[in-house]
Amino acid sequence: MALEISLIKRVFMYHGTQFADPGPSLSIQQVQDVLSMAHPDIATAEIEQNEVRADGTVVYNVRRKVGQKG
């Protein structure tokens, strides 16, 4: 019996937009770095796992951190 390795399918939600996983072997921090190239707000955002869909896809929410000015 051979072992079969399968990668978990991930998607990232940011302001209602779904982004495909830029690299299944990337860590969450690395994904954040890649996504922040197109959306700079993501660089300081929080990423948290939200749900697992029926097909096994893991959904991560990307939320901007609330801060104070000045």
mmCIF file as Biopython writes it, N, C-alpha, C and O atoms, coordinates in Angstrom:
data_model
#
loop_
_atom_site.group_PDB
_atom_site.id
_atom_site.type_symbol
_atom_site.label_atom_id
_atom_site.label_alt_id
_atom_site.label_comp_id
_atom_site.label_asym_id
_atom_site.label_entity_id
_atom_site.label_seq_id
_atom_site.pdbx_PDB_ins_code
_atom_site.Cartn_x
_atom_site.Cartn_y
_atom_site.Cartn_z
_atom_site.occupancy
_atom_site.B_iso_or_equiv
_atom_site.auth_seq_id
_atom_site.auth_asym_id
_atom_site.pdbx_PDB_model_num
ATOM 1   N N  . MET A ? 1  ? 0.841   -1.175 0.000  1.0 0.0 1  A 1 
ATOM 2   C CA . MET A ? 1  ? 0.000   0.000  0.000  1.0 0.0 1  A 1 
ATOM 3   C C  . MET A ? 1  ? 0.889   1.242  0.000  1.0 0.0 1  A 1 
ATOM 4   O O  . MET A ? 1  ? 1.722   1.414  0.890  1.0 0.0 1  A 1 
ATOM 5   N N  . ALA A ? 2  ? 0.713   2.084  -0.975 1.0 0.0 2  A 1 
ATOM 6   C CA . ALA A ? 2  ? 1.510   3.306  -1.102 1.0 0.0 2  A 1 
ATOM 7   C C  . ALA A ? 2  ? 0.784   4.472  -0.445 1.0 0.0 2  A 1 
ATOM 8   O O  . ALA A ? 2  ? -0.444  4.556  -0.482 1.0 0.0 2  A 1 
ATOM 9   N N  . LEU A ? 3  ? 1.548   5.355  0.147  1.0 0.0 3  A 1 
ATOM 10  C CA . LEU A ? 3  ? 0.982   6.563  0.723  1.0 0.0 3  A 1 
ATOM 11  C C  . LEU A ? 3  ? 0.769   7.592  -0.368 1.0 0.0 3  A 1 
ATOM 12  O O  . LEU A ? 3  ? 1.592   7.743  -1.272 1.0 0.0 3  A 1 
ATOM 13  N N  . GLU A ? 4  ? -0.336  8.290  -0.271 1.0 0.0 4  A 1 
ATOM 14  C CA . GLU A ? 4  ? -0.630  9.333  -1.243 1.0 0.0 4  A 1 
ATOM 15  C C  . GLU A ? 4  ? -0.637  10.660 -0.507 1.0 0.0 4  A 1 
ATOM 16  O O  . GLU A ? 4  ? -1.338  10.825 0.491  1.0 0.0 4  A 1 
ATOM 17  N N  . ILE A ? 5  ? 0.141   11.593 -0.999 1.0 0.0 5  A 1 
ATOM 18  C CA . ILE A ? 5  ? 0.209   12.910 -0.396 1.0 0.0 5  A 1 
ATOM 19  C C  . ILE A ? 5  ? -0.595  13.869 -1.262 1.0 0.0 5  A 1 
ATOM 20  O O  . ILE A ? 5  ? -0.381  13.968 -2.470 1.0 0.0 5  A 1 
ATOM 21  N N  . SER A ? 6  ? -1.517  14.568 -0.624 1.0 0.0 6  A 1 
ATOM 22  C CA . SER A ? 6  ? -2.290  15.561 -1.362 1.0 0.0 6  A 1 
ATOM 23  C C  . SER A ? 6  ? -2.195  16.893 -0.627 1.0 0.0 6  A 1 
ATOM 24  O O  . SER A ? 6  ? -2.180  16.938 0.603  1.0 0.0 6  A 1 
ATOM 25  N N  . LEU A ? 7  ? -2.132  17.959 -1.385 1.0 0.0 7  A 1 
ATOM 26  C CA . LEU A ? 7  ? -2.041  19.288 -0.813 1.0 0.0 7  A 1 
ATOM 27  C C  . LEU A ? 7  ? -3.433  19.802 -0.492 1.0 0.0 7  A 1 
ATOM 28  O O  . LEU A ? 7  ? -4.394  19.514 -1.205 1.0 0.0 7  A 1 
ATOM 29  N N  . ILE A ? 8  ? -3.528  20.550 0.568  1.0 0.0 8  A 1 
ATOM 30  C CA . ILE A ? 8  ? -4.800  21.149 0.959  1.0 0.0 8  A 1 
ATOM 31  C C  . ILE A ? 8  ? -5.063  22.343 0.050  1.0 0.0 8  A 1 
ATOM 32  O O  . ILE A ? 8  ? -4.189  23.184 -0.157 1.0 0.0 8  A 1 
ATOM 33  N N  . LYS A ? 9  ? -6.262  22.405 -0.481 1.0 0.0 9  A 1 
ATOM 34  C CA . LYS A ? 9  ? -6.628  23.535 -1.330 1.0 0.0 9  A 1 
ATOM 35  C C  . LYS A ? 9  ? -7.021  24.693 -0.417 1.0 0.0 9  A 1 
ATOM 36  O O  . LYS A ? 9  ? -7.839  24.534 0.489  1.0 0.0 9  A 1 
ATOM 37  N N  . ARG A ? 10 ? -6.421  25.874 -0.669 1.0 0.0 10 A 1 
ATOM 38  C CA . ARG A ? 10 ? -6.699  27.046 0.145  1.0 0.0 10 A 1 
ATOM 39  C C  . ARG A ? 10 ? -7.151  28.198 -0.744 1.0 0.0 10 A 1 
ATOM 40  O O  . ARG A ? 10 ? -6.711  28.326 -1.886 1.0 0.0 10 A 1 
ATOM 41  N N  . VAL A ? 11 ? -8.033  29.032 -0.207 1.0 0.0 11 A 1 
ATOM 42  C CA . VAL A ? 11 ? -8.407  30.293 -0.842 1.0 0.0 11 A 1 
ATOM 43  C C  . VAL A ? 11 ? -8.347  31.379 0.219  1.0 0.0 11 A 1 
ATOM 44  O O  . VAL A ? 11 ? -8.495  31.110 1.411  1.0 0.0 11 A 1 
ATOM 45  N N  . PHE A ? 12 ? -8.129  32.605 -0.229 1.0 0.0 12 A 1 
ATOM 46  C CA . PHE A ? 12 ? -7.988  33.740 0.669  1.0 0.0 12 A 1 
ATOM 47  C C  . PHE A ? 12 ? -9.008  34.802 0.288  1.0 0.0 12 A 1 
ATOM 48  O O  . PHE A ? 12 ? -9.075  35.219 -0.869 1.0 0.0 12 A 1 
ATOM 49  N N  . MET A ? 13 ? -9.806  35.240 1.265  1.0 0.0 13 A 1 
ATOM 50  C CA . MET A ? 13 ? -10.854 36.224 1.036  1.0 0.0 13 A 1 
ATOM 51  C C  . MET A ? 13 ? -10.406 37.575 1.580  1.0 0.0 13 A 1 
ATOM 52  O O  . MET A ? 13 ? -9.990  37.687 2.733  1.0 0.0 13 A 1 
ATOM 53  N N  . TYR A ? 14 ? -10.498 38.611 0.721  1.0 0.0 14 A 1 
ATOM 54  C CA . TYR A ? 14 ? -10.131 39.958 1.134  1.0 0.0 14 A 1 
ATOM 55  C C  . TYR A ? 14 ? -11.145 40.931 0.557  1.0 0.0 14 A 1 
ATOM 56  O O  . TYR A ? 14 ? -11.229 41.085 -0.661 1.0 0.0 14 A 1 
ATOM 57  N N  . HIS A ? 15 ? -11.910 41.586 1.410  1.0 0.0 15 A 1 
ATOM 58  C CA . HIS A ? 15 ? -12.943 42.545 1.004  1.0 0.0 15 A 1 
ATOM 59  C C  . HIS A ? 15 ? -13.890 41.950 -0.039 1.0 0.0 15 A 1 
ATOM 60  O O  . HIS A ? 15 ? -14.221 42.610 -1.024 1.0 0.0 15 A 1 
ATOM 61  N N  . GLY A ? 16 ? -14.319 40.724 0.171  1.0 0.0 16 A 1 
ATOM 62  C CA . GLY A ? 16 ? -15.269 40.078 -0.718 1.0 0.0 16 A 1 
ATOM 63  C C  . GLY A ? 16 ? -14.669 39.485 -1.979 1.0 0.0 16 A 1 
ATOM 64  O O  . GLY A ? 16 ? -15.388 38.899 -2.789 1.0 0.0 16 A 1 
ATOM 65  N N  . THR A ? 17 ? -13.369 39.627 -2.158 1.0 0.0 17 A 1 
ATOM 66  C CA . THR A ? 17 ? -12.692 39.069 -3.328 1.0 0.0 17 A 1 
ATOM 67  C C  . THR A ? 17 ? -11.959 37.800 -2.916 1.0 0.0 17 A 1 
ATOM 68  O O  . THR A ? 17 ? -11.261 37.771 -1.903 1.0 0.0 17 A 1 
ATOM 69  N N  . GLN A ? 18 ? -12.129 36.761 -3.711 1.0 0.0 18 A 1 
ATOM 70  C CA . GLN A ? 18 ? -11.463 35.492 -3.437 1.0 0.0 18 A 1 
ATOM 71  C C  . GLN A ? 18 ? -10.193 35.392 -4.260 1.0 0.0 18 A 1 
ATOM 72  O O  . GLN A ? 18 ? -10.209 35.567 -5.478 1.0 0.0 18 A 1 
ATOM 73  N N  . PHE A ? 19 ? -9.083  35.105 -3.570 1.0 0.0 19 A 1 
ATOM 74  C CA . PHE A ? 19 ? -7.798  34.919 -4.226 1.0 0.0 19 A 1 
ATOM 75  C C  . PHE A ? 19 ? -7.407  33.456 -4.144 1.0 0.0 19 A 1 
ATOM 76  O O  . PHE A ? 19 ? -7.509  32.835 -3.086 1.0 0.0 19 A 1 
ATOM 77  N N  . ALA A ? 20 ? -6.962  32.912 -5.258 1.0 0.0 20 A 1 
ATOM 78  C CA . ALA A ? 20 ? -6.468  31.533 -5.262 1.0 0.0 20 A 1 
ATOM 79  C C  . ALA A ? 20 ? -5.145  31.481 -4.511 1.0 0.0 20 A 1 
ATOM 80  O O  . ALA A ? 20 ? -4.463  32.494 -4.358 1.0 0.0 20 A 1 
ATOM 81  N N  . ASP A ? 21 ? -4.805  30.326 -4.060 1.0 0.0 21 A 1 
ATOM 82  C CA . ASP A ? 21 ? -3.555  30.110 -3.339 1.0 0.0 21 A 1 
ATOM 83  C C  . ASP A ? 21 ? -2.394  30.325 -4.310 1.0 0.0 21 A 1 
ATOM 84  O O  . ASP A ? 21 ? -2.308  29.622 -5.317 1.0 0.0 21 A 1 
ATOM 85  N N  . PRO A ? 22 ? -1.495  31.284 -4.033 1.0 0.0 22 A 1 
ATOM 86  C CA . PRO A ? 22 ? -0.384  31.525 -4.957 1.0 0.0 22 A 1 
ATOM 87  C C  . PRO A ? 22 ? 0.665   30.418 -4.950 1.0 0.0 22 A 1 
ATOM 88  O O  . PRO A ? 22 ? 1.503   30.348 -5.849 1.0 0.0 22 A 1 
ATOM 89  N N  . GLY A ? 23 ? 0.622   29.573 -3.959 1.0 0.0 23 A 1 
ATOM 90  C CA . GLY A ? 23 ? 1.584   28.475 -3.886 1.0 0.0 23 A 1 
ATOM 91  C C  . GLY A ? 23 ? 1.228   27.553 -2.736 1.0 0.0 23 A 1 
ATOM 92  O O  . GLY A ? 23 ? 1.403   27.927 -1.576 1.0 0.0 23 A 1 
ATOM 93  N N  . PRO A ? 24 ? 0.739   26.370 -3.022 1.0 0.0 24 A 1 
ATOM 94  C CA . PRO A ? 24 ? 0.312   25.449 -1.961 1.0 0.0 24 A 1 
ATOM 95  C C  . PRO A ? 24 ? 1.404   25.110 -0.947 1.0 0.0 24 A 1 
ATOM 96  O O  . PRO A ? 24 ? 1.104   24.737 0.187  1.0 0.0 24 A 1 
ATOM 97  N N  . SER A ? 25 ? 2.657   25.236 -1.347 1.0 0.0 25 A 1 
ATOM 98  C CA . SER A ? 25 ? 3.743   24.909 -0.417 1.0 0.0 25 A 1 
ATOM 99  C C  . SER A ? 25 ? 4.177   26.119 0.405  1.0 0.0 25 A 1 
ATOM 100 O O  . SER A ? 25 ? 5.042   25.994 1.273  1.0 0.0 25 A 1 
ATOM 101 N N  . LEU A ? 26 ? 3.589   27.295 0.146  1.0 0.0 26 A 1 
ATOM 102 C CA . LEU A ? 26 ? 3.952   28.503 0.872  1.0 0.0 26 A 1 
ATOM 103 C C  . LEU A ? 26 ? 3.272   28.540 2.242  1.0 0.0 26 A 1 
ATOM 104 O O  . LEU A ? 26 ? 2.156   28.052 2.413  1.0 0.0 26 A 1 
ATOM 105 N N  . SER A ? 27 ? 3.968   29.126 3.204  1.0 0.0 27 A 1 
ATOM 106 C CA . SER A ? 27 ? 3.360   29.339 4.518  1.0 0.0 27 A 1 
ATOM 107 C C  . SER A ? 27 ? 2.355   30.489 4.416  1.0 0.0 27 A 1 
ATOM 108 O O  . SER A ? 27 ? 2.324   31.201 3.413  1.0 0.0 27 A 1 
ATOM 109 N N  . ILE A ? 28 ? 1.542   30.666 5.447  1.0 0.0 28 A 1 
ATOM 110 C CA . ILE A ? 28 ? 0.573   31.764 5.447  1.0 0.0 28 A 1 
ATOM 111 C C  . ILE A ? 28 ? 1.304   33.103 5.351  1.0 0.0 28 A 1 
ATOM 112 O O  . ILE A ? 28 ? 0.852   33.998 4.636  1.0 0.0 28 A 1 
ATOM 113 N N  . GLN A ? 29 ? 2.416   33.253 6.053  1.0 0.0 29 A 1 
ATOM 114 C CA . GLN A ? 29 ? 3.197   34.491 5.999  1.0 0.0 29 A 1 
ATOM 115 C C  . GLN A ? 29 ? 3.725   34.738 4.589  1.0 0.0 29 A 1 
ATOM 116 O O  . GLN A ? 29 ? 3.722   35.878 4.125  1.0 0.0 29 A 1 
ATOM 117 N N  . GLN A ? 30 ? 4.171   33.707 3.911  1.0 0.0 30 A 1 
ATOM 118 C CA . GLN A ? 30 ? 4.667   33.863 2.544  1.0 0.0 30 A 1 
ATOM 119 C C  . GLN A ? 30 ? 3.537   34.235 1.590  1.0 0.0 30 A 1 
ATOM 120 O O  . GLN A ? 30 ? 3.730   35.045 0.683  1.0 0.0 30 A 1 
ATOM 121 N N  . VAL A ? 31 ? 2.360   33.648 1.792  1.0 0.0 31 A 1 
ATOM 122 C CA . VAL A ? 31 ? 1.196   34.007 0.973  1.0 0.0 31 A 1 
ATOM 123 C C  . VAL A ? 31 ? 0.861   35.476 1.204  1.0 0.0 31 A 1 
ATOM 124 O O  . VAL A ? 31 ? 0.562   36.201 0.255  1.0 0.0 31 A 1 
ATOM 125 N N  . GLN A ? 32 ? 0.909   35.917 2.454  1.0 0.0 32 A 1 
ATOM 126 C CA . GLN A ? 32 ? 0.634   37.314 2.783  1.0 0.0 32 A 1 
ATOM 127 C C  . GLN A ? 32 ? 1.622   38.229 2.059  1.0 0.0 32 A 1 
ATOM 128 O O  . GLN A ? 32 ? 1.227   39.272 1.537  1.0 0.0 32 A 1 
ATOM 129 N N  . ASP A ? 33 ? 2.878   37.856 2.023  1.0 0.0 33 A 1 
ATOM 130 C CA . ASP A ? 33 ? 3.888   38.651 1.326  1.0 0.0 33 A 1 
ATOM 131 C C  . ASP A ? 33 ? 3.593   38.739 -0.175 1.0 0.0 33 A 1 
ATOM 132 O O  . ASP A ? 33 ? 3.723   39.807 -0.774 1.0 0.0 33 A 1 
ATOM 133 N N  . VAL A ? 34 ? 3.200   37.627 -0.773 1.0 0.0 34 A 1 
ATOM 134 C CA . VAL A ? 34 ? 2.892   37.603 -2.206 1.0 0.0 34 A 1 
ATOM 135 C C  . VAL A ? 34 ? 1.662   38.461 -2.509 1.0 0.0 34 A 1 
ATOM 136 O O  . VAL A ? 34 ? 1.683   39.266 -3.440 1.0 0.0 34 A 1 
ATOM 137 N N  . LEU A ? 35 ? 0.596   38.295 -1.731 1.0 0.0 35 A 1 
ATOM 138 C CA . LEU A ? 35 ? -0.633  39.050 -1.975 1.0 0.0 35 A 1 
ATOM 139 C C  . LEU A ? 35 ? -0.439  40.541 -1.727 1.0 0.0 35 A 1 
ATOM 140 O O  . LEU A ? 35 ? -1.092  41.363 -2.371 1.0 0.0 35 A 1 
ATOM 141 N N  . SER A ? 36 ? 0.448   40.900 -0.802 1.0 0.0 36 A 1 
ATOM 142 C CA . SER A ? 36 ? 0.647   42.314 -0.482 1.0 0.0 36 A 1 
ATOM 143 C C  . SER A ? 36 ? 1.347   43.065 -1.616 1.0 0.0 36 A 1 
ATOM 144 O O  . SER A ? 36 ? 1.342   44.295 -1.630 1.0 0.0 36 A 1 
ATOM 145 N N  . MET A ? 37 ? 1.941   42.353 -2.555 1.0 0.0 37 A 1 
ATOM 146 C CA . MET A ? 37 ? 2.554   43.024 -3.710 1.0 0.0 37 A 1 
ATOM 147 C C  . MET A ? 37 ? 1.492   43.734 -4.546 1.0 0.0 37 A 1 
ATOM 148 O O  . MET A ? 37 ? 1.746   44.812 -5.084 1.0 0.0 37 A 1 
ATOM 149 N N  . ALA A ? 38 ? 0.316   43.143 -4.657 1.0 0.0 38 A 1 
ATOM 150 C CA . ALA A ? 38 ? -0.767  43.741 -5.427 1.0 0.0 38 A 1 
ATOM 151 C C  . ALA A ? 38 ? -1.702  44.574 -4.551 1.0 0.0 38 A 1 
ATOM 152 O O  . ALA A ? 38 ? -2.346  45.506 -5.033 1.0 0.0 38 A 1 
ATOM 153 N N  . HIS A ? 39 ? -1.772  44.235 -3.264 1.0 0.0 39 A 1 
ATOM 154 C CA . HIS A ? 39 ? -2.655  44.916 -2.319 1.0 0.0 39 A 1 
ATOM 155 C C  . HIS A ? 39 ? -1.859  45.241 -1.058 1.0 0.0 39 A 1 
ATOM 156 O O  . HIS A ? 39 ? -1.813  44.429 -0.134 1.0 0.0 39 A 1 
ATOM 157 N N  . PRO A ? 40 ? -1.231  46.416 -1.005 1.0 0.0 40 A 1 
ATOM 158 C CA . PRO A ? 40 ? -0.341  46.757 0.110  1.0 0.0 40 A 1 
ATOM 159 C C  . PRO A ? 40 ? -0.979  46.661 1.498  1.0 0.0 40 A 1 
ATOM 160 O O  . PRO A ? 40 ? -0.275  46.408 2.476  1.0 0.0 40 A 1 
ATOM 161 N N  . ASP A ? 41 ? -2.295  46.857 1.603  1.0 0.0 41 A 1 
ATOM 162 C CA . ASP A ? 41 ? -2.975  46.755 2.903  1.0 0.0 41 A 1 
ATOM 163 C C  . ASP A ? 41 ? -2.824  45.379 3.517  1.0 0.0 41 A 1 
ATOM 164 O O  . ASP A ? 41 ? -2.894  45.237 4.738  1.0 0.0 41 A 1 
ATOM 165 N N  . ILE A ? 42 ? -2.619  44.371 2.700  1.0 0.0 42 A 1 
ATOM 166 C CA . ILE A ? 42 ? -2.524  43.000 3.195  1.0 0.0 42 A 1 
ATOM 167 C C  . ILE A ? 42 ? -1.233  42.795 3.996  1.0 0.0 42 A 1 
ATOM 168 O O  . ILE A ? 42 ? -1.160  41.887 4.824  1.0 0.0 42 A 1 
ATOM 169 N N  . ALA A ? 43 ? -0.232  43.617 3.759  1.0 0.0 43 A 1 
ATOM 170 C CA . ALA A ? 43 ? 1.055   43.454 4.441  1.0 0.0 43 A 1 
ATOM 171 C C  . ALA A ? 43 ? 0.915   43.520 5.956  1.0 0.0 43 A 1 
ATOM 172 O O  . ALA A ? 43 ? 1.655   42.844 6.671  1.0 0.0 43 A 1 
ATOM 173 N N  . THR A ? 44 ? -0.025  44.326 6.458  1.0 0.0 44 A 1 
ATOM 174 C CA . THR A ? 44 ? -0.210  44.460 7.902  1.0 0.0 44 A 1 
ATOM 175 C C  . THR A ? 44 ? -1.516  43.838 8.385  1.0 0.0 44 A 1 
ATOM 176 O O  . THR A ? 44 ? -1.931  44.060 9.523  1.0 0.0 44 A 1 
ATOM 177 N N  . ALA A ? 45 ? -2.153  43.070 7.531  1.0 0.0 45 A 1 
ATOM 178 C CA . ALA A ? 45 ? -3.444  42.468 7.868  1.0 0.0 45 A 1 
ATOM 179 C C  . ALA A ? 45 ? -3.275  41.215 8.720  1.0 0.0 45 A 1 
ATOM 180 O O  . ALA A ? 45 ? -2.181  40.666 8.844  1.0 0.0 45 A 1 
ATOM 181 N N  . GLU A ? 46 ? -4.382  40.782 9.300  1.0 0.0 46 A 1 
ATOM 182 C CA . GLU A ? 46 ? -4.430  39.520 10.028 1.0 0.0 46 A 1 
ATOM 183 C C  . GLU A ? 46 ? -5.064  38.481 9.114  1.0 0.0 46 A 1 
ATOM 184 O O  . GLU A ? 46 ? -6.048  38.764 8.431  1.0 0.0 46 A 1 
ATOM 185 N N  . ILE A ? 47 ? -4.502  37.286 9.102  1.0 0.0 47 A 1 
ATOM 186 C CA . ILE A ? 47 ? -5.066  36.204 8.302  1.0 0.0 47 A 1 
ATOM 187 C C  . ILE A ? 47 ? -5.475  35.100 9.260  1.0 0.0 47 A 1 
ATOM 188 O O  . ILE A ? 47 ? -4.669  34.611 10.051 1.0 0.0 47 A 1 
ATOM 189 N N  . GLU A ? 48 ? -6.742  34.715 9.176  1.0 0.0 48 A 1 
ATOM 190 C CA . GLU A ? 48 ? -7.231  33.660 10.053 1.0 0.0 48 A 1 
ATOM 191 C C  . GLU A ? 48 ? -8.094  32.680 9.274  1.0 0.0 48 A 1 
ATOM 192 O O  . GLU A ? 48 ? -8.801  33.050 8.337  1.0 0.0 48 A 1 
ATOM 193 N N  . GLN A ? 49 ? -8.016  31.433 9.683  1.0 0.0 49 A 1 
ATOM 194 C CA . GLN A ? 49 ? -8.823  30.400 9.029  1.0 0.0 49 A 1 
ATOM 195 C C  . GLN A ? 49 ? -10.269 30.622 9.401  1.0 0.0 49 A 1 
ATOM 196 O O  . GLN A ? 49 ? -10.601 30.797 10.574 1.0 0.0 49 A 1 
ATOM 197 N N  . ASN A ? 50 ? -11.123 30.616 8.405  1.0 0.0 50 A 1 
ATOM 198 C CA . ASN A ? 50 ? -12.537 30.895 8.632  1.0 0.0 50 A 1 
ATOM 199 C C  . ASN A ? 50 ? -13.374 29.626 8.614  1.0 0.0 50 A 1 
ATOM 200 O O  . ASN A ? 50 ? -14.152 29.378 9.536  1.0 0.0 50 A 1 
ATOM 201 N N  . GLU A ? 51 ? -13.218 28.832 7.577  1.0 0.0 51 A 1 
ATOM 202 C CA . GLU A ? 51 ? -14.065 27.649 7.417  1.0 0.0 51 A 1 
ATOM 203 C C  . GLU A ? 51 ? -13.374 26.622 6.533  1.0 0.0 51 A 1 
ATOM 204 O O  . GLU A ? 51 ? -12.367 26.899 5.882  1.0 0.0 51 A 1 
ATOM 205 N N  . VAL A ? 52 ? -13.943 25.445 6.535  1.0 0.0 52 A 1 
ATOM 206 C CA . VAL A ? 52 ? -13.532 24.400 5.607  1.0 0.0 52 A 1 
ATOM 207 C C  . VAL A ? 52 ? -14.781 24.041 4.808  1.0 0.0 52 A 1 
ATOM 208 O O  . VAL A ? 52 ? -15.784 23.604 5.373  1.0 0.0 52 A 1 
ATOM 209 N N  . ARG A ? 53 ? -14.714 24.224 3.512  1.0 0.0 53 A 1 
ATOM 210 C CA . ARG A ? 53 ? -15.862 23.947 2.647  1.0 0.0 53 A 1 
ATOM 211 C C  . ARG A ? 53 ? -16.070 22.438 2.496  1.0 0.0 53 A 1 
ATOM 212 O O  . ARG A ? 53 ? -15.205 21.637 2.850  1.0 0.0 53 A 1 
ATOM 213 N N  . ALA A ? 54 ? -17.221 22.078 1.970  1.0 0.0 54 A 1 
ATOM 214 C CA . ALA A ? 54 ? -17.580 20.670 1.806  1.0 0.0 54 A 1 
ATOM 215 C C  . ALA A ? 54 ? -16.582 19.924 0.919  1.0 0.0 54 A 1 
ATOM 216 O O  . ALA A ? 54 ? -16.374 18.722 1.090  1.0 0.0 54 A 1 
ATOM 217 N N  . ASP A ? 55 ? -15.964 20.635 -0.027 1.0 0.0 55 A 1 
ATOM 218 C CA . ASP A ? 55 ? -14.993 19.988 -0.919 1.0 0.0 55 A 1 
ATOM 219 C C  . ASP A ? 55 ? -13.596 19.904 -0.306 1.0 0.0 55 A 1 
ATOM 220 O O  . ASP A ? 55 ? -12.663 19.425 -0.950 1.0 0.0 55 A 1 
ATOM 221 N N  . GLY A ? 56 ? -13.452 20.372 0.947  1.0 0.0 56 A 1 
ATOM 222 C CA . GLY A ? 56 ? -12.173 20.299 1.630  1.0 0.0 56 A 1 
ATOM 223 C C  . GLY A ? 56 ? -11.319 21.556 1.504  1.0 0.0 56 A 1 
ATOM 224 O O  . GLY A ? 56 ? -10.233 21.626 2.079  1.0 0.0 56 A 1 
ATOM 225 N N  . THR A ? 57 ? -11.797 22.543 0.763  1.0 0.0 57 A 1 
ATOM 226 C CA . THR A ? 57 ? -11.061 23.795 0.604  1.0 0.0 57 A 1 
ATOM 227 C C  . THR A ? 57 ? -11.071 24.575 1.915  1.0 0.0 57 A 1 
ATOM 228 O O  . THR A ? 57 ? -12.121 24.761 2.530  1.0 0.0 57 A 1 
ATOM 229 N N  . VAL A ? 58 ? -9.900  25.027 2.333  1.0 0.0 58 A 1 
ATOM 230 C CA . VAL A ? 58 ? -9.782  25.829 3.550  1.0 0.0 58 A 1 
ATOM 231 C C  . VAL A ? 58 ? -9.856  27.299 3.159  1.0 0.0 58 A 1 
ATOM 232 O O  . VAL A ? 58 ? -9.115  27.754 2.289  1.0 0.0 58 A 1 
ATOM 233 N N  . VAL A ? 59 ? -10.754 28.040 3.805  1.0 0.0 59 A 1 
ATOM 234 C CA . VAL A ? 59 ? -10.956 29.454 3.505  1.0 0.0 59 A 1 
ATOM 235 C C  . VAL A ? 59 ? -10.301 30.290 4.605  1.0 0.0 59 A 1 
ATOM 236 O O  . VAL A ? 59 ? -10.554 30.088 5.792  1.0 0.0 59 A 1 
ATOM 237 N N  . TYR A ? 60 ? -9.459  31.230 4.187  1.0 0.0 60 A 1 
ATOM 238 C CA . TYR A ? 60 ? -8.797  32.145 5.117  1.0 0.0 60 A 1 
ATOM 239 C C  . TYR A ? 60 ? -9.331  33.551 4.877  1.0 0.0 60 A 1 
ATOM 240 O O  . TYR A ? 60 ? -9.434  33.993 3.733  1.0 0.0 60 A 1 
ATOM 241 N N  . ASN A ? 61 ? -9.670  34.250 5.951  1.0 0.0 61 A 1 
ATOM 242 C CA . ASN A ? 61 ? -10.083 35.649 5.858  1.0 0.0 61 A 1 
ATOM 243 C C  . ASN A ? 61 ? -8.880  36.539 6.111  1.0 0.0 61 A 1 
ATOM 244 O O  . ASN A ? 61 ? -8.109  36.320 7.047  1.0 0.0 61 A 1 
ATOM 245 N N  . VAL A ? 62 ? -8.734  37.538 5.267  1.0 0.0 62 A 1 
ATOM 246 C CA . VAL A ? 62 ? -7.673  38.527 5.421  1.0 0.0 62 A 1 
ATOM 247 C C  . VAL A ? 62 ? -8.367  39.804 5.894  1.0 0.0 62 A 1 
ATOM 248 O O  . VAL A ? 62 ? -9.170  40.395 5.172  1.0 0.0 62 A 1 
ATOM 249 N N  . ARG A ? 63 ? -8.041  40.217 7.125  1.0 0.0 63 A 1 
ATOM 250 C CA . ARG A ? 63 ? -8.690  41.404 7.694  1.0 0.0 63 A 1 
ATOM 251 C C  . ARG A ? 63 ? -7.648  42.453 8.038  1.0 0.0 63 A 1 
ATOM 252 O O  . ARG A ? 63 ? -6.614  42.160 8.639  1.0 0.0 63 A 1 
ATOM 253 N N  . ARG A ? 64 ? -7.947  43.685 7.642  1.0 0.0 64 A 1 
ATOM 254 C CA . ARG A ? 64 ? -7.057  44.796 7.980  1.0 0.0 64 A 1 
ATOM 255 C C  . ARG A ? 64 ? -7.078  45.018 9.478  1.0 0.0 64 A 1 
ATOM 256 O O  . ARG A ? 64 ? -8.127  44.930 10.116 1.0 0.0 64 A 1 
ATOM 257 N N  . LYS A ? 65 ? -5.920  45.304 10.031 1.0 0.0 65 A 1 
ATOM 258 C CA . LYS A ? 65 ? -5.834  45.627 11.453 1.0 0.0 65 A 1 
ATOM 259 C C  . LYS A ? 65 ? -6.357  47.034 11.664 1.0 0.0 65 A 1 
ATOM 260 O O  . LYS A ? 65 ? -6.079  47.942 10.880 1.0 0.0 65 A 1 
ATOM 261 N N  . VAL A ? 66 ? -7.113  47.199 12.730 1.0 0.0 66 A 1 
ATOM 262 C CA . VAL A ? 66 ? -7.631  48.514 13.074 1.0 0.0 66 A 1 
ATOM 263 C C  . VAL A ? 66 ? -6.610  49.178 13.975 1.0 0.0 66 A 1 
ATOM 264 O O  . VAL A ? 66 ? -6.186  48.609 14.982 1.0 0.0 66 A 1 
ATOM 265 N N  . GLY A ? 67 ? -6.227  50.369 13.608 1.0 0.0 67 A 1 
ATOM 266 C CA . GLY A ? 67 ? -5.234  51.087 14.392 1.0 0.0 67 A 1 
ATOM 267 C C  . GLY A ? 67 ? -5.652  52.520 14.619 1.0 0.0 67 A 1 
ATOM 268 O O  . GLY A ? 67 ? -6.714  52.958 14.178 1.0 0.0 67 A 1 
ATOM 269 N N  . GLN A ? 68 ? -4.804  53.231 15.307 1.0 0.0 68 A 1 
ATOM 270 C CA . GLN A ? 68 ? -5.050  54.631 15.578 1.0 0.0 68 A 1 
ATOM 271 C C  . GLN A ? 68 ? -4.045  55.485 14.814 1.0 0.0 68 A 1 
ATOM 272 O O  . GLN A ? 68 ? -2.877  55.125 14.674 1.0 0.0 68 A 1 
ATOM 273 N N  . LYS A ? 69 ? -4.516  56.599 14.335 1.0 0.0 69 A 1 
ATOM 274 C CA . LYS A ? 69 ? -3.624  57.533 13.667 1.0 0.0 69 A 1 
ATOM 275 C C  . LYS A ? 69 ? -3.022  58.475 14.699 1.0 0.0 69 A 1 
ATOM 276 O O  . LYS A ? 69 ? -3.642  58.812 15.708 1.0 0.0 69 A 1 
ATOM 277 N N  . GLY A ? 70 ? -1.799  58.883 14.413 1.0 0.0 70 A 1 
ATOM 278 C CA . GLY A ? 70 ? -1.163  59.897 15.234 1.0 0.0 70 A 1 
ATOM 279 C C  . GLY A ? 70 ? -0.730  59.379 16.511 1.0 0.0 70 A 1 
ATOM 280 O O  . GLY A ? 70 ? -0.172  60.119 17.321 1.0 0.0 70 A 1 
#
